[in-house]
Structures are given as C-alpha cells and as structure tokens.
Amino acid sequence: QREIDVARAEDAFREVFSARRDKTLYLIGDGTVRYGEIARIIDAAVGAGVTRVGIVTEGLRHAAPR
C-alpha cells in the first residue's frame, strides 16, 4: 500500500516482488487516472515479474465489508 511513480514503477515492483512467492499485484487507482496510465503500470509490473494483476475499482472498495 504505497504510491509508485510511473517512471520508477518497474524497478519498484521488481524490488517488492523479487522475494515473494505470490506474484499478485492489486492495483488501486484514483477514479481520475486514465486507462493509458493504468496500462503502463500493468506493463511495468509484468516486466518486473508480476504474474497476476487484480484491479480494485471504486465500486469494489465501497462494496467491501468493513
């Protein structure tokens, strides 16, 4: 749960996921983020070795039990 700069995303993901067995990234973006930005983040994650990406939408966040 930290913010990642798009320009440094692949390095940051590689650092985080290098020692993990589970290579799943859950992506939570602000509703104003454009699709192209999300696609670049996903590309960076895959380039860093992430094998699964879950996208958490605003609707999912509001529907989750608290």
Summary of the structure (lengths in Angstrom):
residues: 66
radius of gyration: 12.2
end to end distance: 17.4
largest distance: 33.9
contacts: 135
relative contact order: 0.23
helix: 47%
strand: 15%
